[in-house]
């Protein structure tokens, strides 16, 4: 349509594609024109394109092409009349700016500027709480500095002086003080065999992932989300785990001791337990009914901060123990006691295996086995007792080898003394029970 312009660019009589091409060419001239940038003694020459500016030629070309072609008959007639007698001017689309590219392009101006620093809560190895105060910084005021450059007008070349502004930190000292963290509200420790190096390593790795966790009021903590998958690529090693009611080697053995320790410290802090599962077999490092099994993708430990103020989780490992402490507002600390009751125990099944290497009447315990249990756990908060959970632990089968070997023929009398001596020296020929397979650290 004759008489149609996009800003000062004549596009009348062009197809939409032709108009788009013409607009784009002018926009590219605009984006590539040099701009002199100054700030104090520093100077630099950059184009708008290098500063992260971009423009759209498609939409204004579409709008220009639709003049006299869209709307009601009356509207189209008015648009045609205006185009012939007054000209129709379509505004160019607003310039968009990639702020990351701007920051990168202006790095020579911004390096050396004081950056804002968030306030931080620091708890040292002696459990001393310190608040590192926040600091304001200095930053380029992009809105003010680049406002003139964003205007699509001639001349394209130009000069600007950067303007600076005070930049506030995201977390102020007052924000950290308002968290109300002023002391330990719960602590719990479990022991492990430091000589079981793979398992000890896994415990330290998982506990380290939890260290320095801050939970806001109402926030739910997820063990699996925080610790992540227990894979070789993430550093986890092979140690004993429980799979299908069996003790077997597996990646991440020992991580469940970390989740169990965390579960207990959360209980003692009075936090709301959202999700928890017991192991299928009883474990040795915590009382029955107070373990927390985790398996990435299937079993998780989750709890909610229901205390009304922030809490901070601190972990440490060493000398065969893992300790977790929850810091919070001491004025909100609760009097918490934990109680477990074994509702019933289940004797293990005993199976026997014939062993032709043992004399008849002799036995050897191949697998000691263990009882199973049904356990109820309770939490008493400020004198009010509530059921926490009911846990079922599967008994472990006891396996005994029974001798089937016939005793040797009775020797001549003159050899009696020698035969008696031989029998006393045979370590397997005994009526006493020998336990040869026992595992006491898993998960």
Secondary structure as GFF3:
##gff-version 3
##sequence-region A 1 443
A	DSSP	beta_strand	4	6	.	.	.	ID=ss1
A	DSSP	beta_strand	9	10	.	.	.	ID=ss2
A	DSSP	alpha_helix	16	32	.	.	.	ID=ss3
A	DSSP	beta_strand	34	39	.	.	.	ID=ss4
A	DSSP	beta_strand	42	47	.	.	.	ID=ss5
A	DSSP	beta_strand	53	54	.	.	.	ID=ss6
A	DSSP	alpha_helix	58	65	.	.	.	ID=ss7
A	DSSP	alpha_helix	73	85	.	.	.	ID=ss8
A	DSSP	beta_strand	88	90	.	.	.	ID=ss9
A	DSSP	beta_strand	96	97	.	.	.	ID=ss10
A	DSSP	alpha_helix	99	105	.	.	.	ID=ss11
A	DSSP	alpha_helix	107	110	.	.	.	ID=ss12
A	DSSP	beta_strand	120	123	.	.	.	ID=ss13
A	DSSP	beta_strand	129	132	.	.	.	ID=ss14
A	DSSP	beta_strand	137	140	.	.	.	ID=ss15
A	DSSP	alpha_helix	142	145	.	.	.	ID=ss16
A	DSSP	beta_strand	158	161	.	.	.	ID=ss17
A	DSSP	beta_strand	164	167	.	.	.	ID=ss18
A	DSSP	alpha_helix	173	178	.	.	.	ID=ss19
A	DSSP	beta_strand	183	191	.	.	.	ID=ss20
A	DSSP	alpha_helix	197	210	.	.	.	ID=ss21
A	DSSP	beta_strand	213	215	.	.	.	ID=ss22
A	DSSP	beta_strand	220	222	.	.	.	ID=ss23
A	DSSP	alpha_helix	223	227	.	.	.	ID=ss24
A	DSSP	three_ten_helix	232	234	.	.	.	ID=ss25
A	DSSP	beta_strand	238	243	.	.	.	ID=ss26
A	DSSP	beta_strand	246	251	.	.	.	ID=ss27
A	DSSP	alpha_helix	255	269	.	.	.	ID=ss28
A	DSSP	beta_strand	272	275	.	.	.	ID=ss29
A	DSSP	beta_strand	302	304	.	.	.	ID=ss30
A	DSSP	beta_strand	311	318	.	.	.	ID=ss31
A	DSSP	beta_strand	321	328	.	.	.	ID=ss32
A	DSSP	three_ten_helix	330	332	.	.	.	ID=ss33
A	DSSP	beta_strand	336	346	.	.	.	ID=ss34
A	DSSP	beta_strand	350	359	.	.	.	ID=ss35
A	DSSP	beta_strand	363	367	.	.	.	ID=ss36
A	DSSP	beta_strand	372	381	.	.	.	ID=ss37
A	DSSP	beta_strand	384	393	.	.	.	ID=ss38
A	DSSP	beta_strand	398	405	.	.	.	ID=ss39
A	DSSP	three_ten_helix	413	415	.	.	.	ID=ss40
A	DSSP	alpha_helix	416	425	.	.	.	ID=ss41
###
